[in-house]
């Protein structure tokens, strides 16, 4: 498994992300037993309290389950109820990463258009601040930080849309989005995406609805092409 020592301040969040990433990446599969809290704590270099908090979050999402006296296991998808939310399907389901990008295009293109129409000065200032931080992270070569800001950028646009359904669906899926955004940025770098984000910001700031739609679509089509190349490489 590709776990690494946790060095972030909010260590339980980082433990959660790393375990979820192993499940989403299929390195941990339904039915697999997780290491003990003690073993995970030693692997991550964190306390058992932090590990326990991360595991409880995964249990609350319906992704893992604790068997009394038998350890903790990745759940099988048929055992997951609708009330558990959408993340179990993302983590445990049989899907291609390209499906995530298809879904993103279905909501984020419209989200960008609505943001261009409805954004107020405070919204645009917030988006511009995120973009400035993305620029700094990109220049520093900090892919992890850039990826976090990349997700923040898209979440900010969702909020700017003022559409509660878009906001809710993006919130529900943001962990899955982060996993594939981070992976693609690690493999292909951040420059292409950064340039598209700049154009999206310009279109929203000038309230150009058609331009916002077009550049968000182009950004996600570029992402889609990288995903297809990446999946082809994995199949070879």
Buried (B, 14 or more C-beta within 10 A) or exposed (E): BEBEEBEEEEBBBBBBBBBBBBBBBEEBEBEBEBBEBEEBBBBBEBEBEBBBBBBBBBBEBBBBBEEEEEEBBBBEEEEBEEEBBBBBBBBBEEEEBBEBBEBBBEBBBBBBBBBBBBBEEEBBEBBBEBBEBBBEBBEEEBBEBBBBBBBBBBBBBBBBBBBEEBBEBBEEBBBBBBBBBBBBBEEBBBEBBBEBBBBBBBBBBEBBBEBBBBBBBBBBEBBBBBBBEBEEEEEE
